[in-house]
Amino acid sequence: MKIYTKTGDKGETGLFNGRRVRKDSLRVETYGTVDELNSVVGLALVGCESTILKVDLLKISNWLFNLGSDLATPHDPPPKWDVNRIHSDNIKWLEERMDFYEKDLPRLKSFILPGGHRLSAYLHNARTVCRRAERLAVSLASLEKLNEHSLIFLNRLSDYFFMAARYANHTLGLEDIIWDKEA
């Protein structure tokens, strides 16, 4: 099977329901940003020595692939096959993992800057790309029906990446970098 199909040579792509759209459509921009986010998670995985974080990030990477296909499959017309969509259990799991990480972390008393260990920096990068994906999904949801769990998932996921970045620094014996408002 060849990887190139030539069907997108004129600036269009096919959604999973068969509809053709421009490659610069908001829907494509949204799931493309989720794909970008998944690449940042891949960078974090490469530098991850923590078994706990590695298992968690791999699970999230798979869910981001599901989210991409969820966003690439409009509800109208309904798809003719089952689509792996984000669901409430994904959100609950993120919340449980954040609670697990937080119990070992020092109380946050100030804003922190991205950085510390390289893994933490990648997780902060993932947080910011996730926030962009969320903003795009909010815009898309104002125009078309989306899975109700997608927006909640993206919101929790950005919080998760923040907590995971702090957890990474903590488990590696590094302190978070505190924002110096006087700098």
C-alpha positions in Angstrom: 0.0 0.0 0.0 1.4 3.4 -1.0 1.3 6.1 1.6 0.5 8.8 -0.9 -3.0 8.9 -2.4 -2.8 12.2 -4.3 -6.4 12.9 -3.1 -5.2 15.9 -1.1 -3.2 17.6 -3.9 -5.8 20.3 -4.3 -6.0 21.3 -0.7 -8.8 19.0 0.4 -8.9 16.0 2.7 -11.5 13.4 3.6 -13.2 13.1 7.0 -14.1 9.7 8.4 -17.7 10.1 7.4 -16.7 10.5 3.7 -17.2 14.3 3.5 -14.4 16.3 1.8 -13.3 19.5 3.4 -10.5 22.0 2.9 -7.3 21.3 4.8 -7.5 24.7 6.4 -11.0 24.0 7.9 -11.4 24.5 11.6 -12.2 20.8 12.1 -8.9 19.8 10.4 -7.0 22.4 12.3 -8.5 21.1 15.5 -7.6 17.4 15.0 -4.3 18.4 13.5 -3.5 20.2 16.7 -4.4 17.1 18.7 -2.0 15.2 16.4 0.7 17.8 17.2 0.0 17.3 20.9 0.4 13.6 20.5 3.8 14.2 19.0 4.8 16.3 22.0 3.7 13.4 24.2 6.0 11.2 22.1 8.9 13.5 22.9 8.1 13.3 26.6 7.9 9.5 26.3 11.4 9.4 24.8 12.9 11.3 27.7 10.8 9.5 30.4 12.5 7.3 32.9 9.6 7.1 35.3 7.7 3.9 34.8 4.6 5.5 36.3 4.6 8.4 33.9 5.6 6.3 30.9 2.6 4.0 31.4 0.3 7.0 31.9 1.7 8.9 28.9 1.4 5.9 26.6 -2.3 5.5 27.6 -2.9 9.2 26.9 -1.1 8.9 23.6 -3.6 6.2 22.6 -6.5 8.3 23.8 -5.2 11.3 21.8 -5.3 9.1 18.7 -8.9 8.3 19.6 -9.7 12.0 20.1 -8.3 12.8 16.7 -10.5 10.2 15.1 -13.4 11.5 17.2 -12.9 15.0 15.9 -12.3 13.8 12.3 -15.7 12.1 12.4 -18.6 14.5 12.3 -21.9 13.4 13.9 -23.9 14.5 10.8 -24.3 12.4 8.9 -23.7 9.7 11.4 -20.8 7.4 10.6 -21.5 3.9 9.3 -19.0 2.3 11.7 -18.0 2.5 15.3 -15.8 5.4 16.2 -13.4 5.3 19.2 -14.7 8.4 21.0 -13.6 10.0 24.2 -15.8 9.1 27.1 -16.3 10.0 30.8 -14.1 7.2 32.0 -11.1 8.9 30.3 -11.9 12.1 32.2 -12.3 10.3 35.5 -8.9 8.5 35.0 -7.2 11.8 34.4 -8.6 13.3 37.6 -7.6 10.2 39.6 -4.0 10.4 38.2 -3.8 14.1 39.1 -4.9 13.3 42.6 -2.3 10.5 42.8 0.5 12.8 41.6 -0.6 15.7 43.9 -0.4 13.8 47.1 3.4 13.6 46.8 3.9 17.2 45.7 4.7 20.2 47.8 1.8 22.7 48.0 1.9 25.2 45.2 2.2 28.7 46.6 3.2 30.6 43.4 3.0 30.5 39.7 5.7 28.3 38.2 7.7 28.5 35.0 8.1 25.7 32.5 11.3 23.8 32.9 13.4 22.0 35.5 14.0 18.6 33.9 13.7 18.1 30.1 10.8 15.8 30.7 9.0 18.5 32.7 9.6 21.0 29.9 8.1 18.6 27.4 5.1 18.1 29.6 4.6 21.9 29.9 4.9 22.1 26.1 2.2 19.5 25.9 0.0 21.6 28.3 0.3 24.6 26.0 -0.5 22.7 22.8 -3.4 21.0 24.6 -4.8 24.5 25.6 -4.6 25.5 21.9 -6.4 22.3 20.9 -9.0 23.1 23.5 -9.5 26.7 22.2 -9.9 25.3 18.6 -12.4 22.6 19.8 -14.4 25.3 21.6 -14.6 27.3 18.4 -15.6 24.1 16.4 -18.2 23.2 19.0 -19.9 26.6 18.4 -20.3 25.6 14.8 -20.9 21.9 14.8 -21.9 19.2 17.2 -19.0 17.6 19.0 -18.8 14.7 21.4 -19.7 16.3 24.7 -16.7 14.7 26.5 -14.1 16.0 24.0 -14.0 19.6 25.5 -14.0 18.3 29.1 -11.2 15.8 28.2 -9.0 18.5 26.7 -9.6 20.8 29.7 -8.6 18.1 32.2 -5.7 16.9 30.0 -4.0 20.3 30.1 -4.4 20.2 33.9 -3.0 16.7 33.9 0.1 17.8 31.9 0.7 20.6 34.5 0.6 18.1 37.3 2.7 15.5 35.5 5.3 18.2 34.8 5.5 19.0 38.5 5.5 15.3 39.4 8.4 14.7 37.0 10.5 17.4 38.5 9.6 16.2 42.0 10.5 12.6 41.4 13.8 13.6 39.8 14.7 15.7 42.8 14.3 19.1 41.1 12.2 22.0 42.4 9.7 23.8 40.2 11.0 27.1 38.9 9.1 29.8 40.7 7.9 32.9 38.7 9.9 35.9 39.9 7.5 38.8 39.4 10.3 41.3 40.1 12.7 39.9 37.4 
